[in-house]
Structures are given as structure tokens and as C-alpha cells.
Amino acid sequence: MLKIEVLGTGCRNCKALLTHTKEAVESLGCDAEVSYVDDLEKIMSYGVMSTPALVINGQVAASGHVLKRKDVEKLIKESI
């Protein structure tokens, strides 16, 4: 099972990435746990300096911009 985390501060862009990530997981039909992390200490522990960020299985896959659903799908496929 993939562990996917969306890191953010609760802003519109962070929520958009969370939505796109959930849509990508559903579209791919993969077994994944998607969570939203807004704890600044945890975000900083990943070395992320700008949000939103996408973390897949503990590795930062993207940060600083909202990915489209298709881009999230591509990153998930690369992680499987």
C-alpha cells in the first residue's frame, strides 16, 4: 500500500492538491492511504520550504505548486 501525504497550511492551493491526489488514486484504482499534513514541524522535517507538497512513501515528489491530477497519477505510477 502506498502512503501519500499532502503537506500544506490549509490554503486553497493545498486543498486543491489534496483533491487532485484523491482523484488520481481513485482513477488509478491503486491501494493507497492519502492524508493531509498541516503540522509545520512535520512539513519542515521533510525539508519542504514551500507548500503544497506531495510526499509518496516518505519521499518528497513535488513541492511549491499545485499538480494536476494527471501529473499526480504519473508520480504515483513511478512509485509503484
Secondary structure in CASP SS format (residue, H / E / C, confidence):
PFRMAT SS
TARGET T0000
AUTHOR 0000-0000-0000
METHOD secondary structure of the structure
MODEL  1
M C 1.00
L E 1.00
K E 1.00
I E 1.00
E E 1.00
V E 1.00
L E 1.00
G C 1.00
T C 1.00
G C 1.00
C C 1.00
R H 1.00
N H 1.00
C H 1.00
K H 1.00
A H 1.00
L H 1.00
L H 1.00
T H 1.00
H H 1.00
T H 1.00
K H 1.00
E H 1.00
A H 1.00
V H 1.00
E H 1.00
S H 1.00
L H 1.00
G C 1.00
C C 1.00
D C 1.00
A E 1.00
E E 1.00
V E 1.00
S E 1.00
Y E 1.00
V E 1.00
D C 1.00
D C 1.00
L H 1.00
E H 1.00
K H 1.00
I H 1.00
M H 1.00
S H 1.00
Y C 1.00
G C 1.00
V C 1.00
M C 1.00
S C 1.00
T C 1.00
P C 1.00
A E 1.00
L E 1.00
V E 1.00
I E 1.00
N C 1.00
G C 1.00
Q E 1.00
V E 1.00
A E 1.00
A E 1.00
S E 1.00
G C 1.00
H C 1.00
V C 1.00
L C 1.00
K C 1.00
R H 1.00
K H 1.00
D H 1.00
V H 1.00
E H 1.00
K H 1.00
L H 1.00
I H 1.00
K H 1.00
E H 1.00
S H 1.00
I C 1.00
END
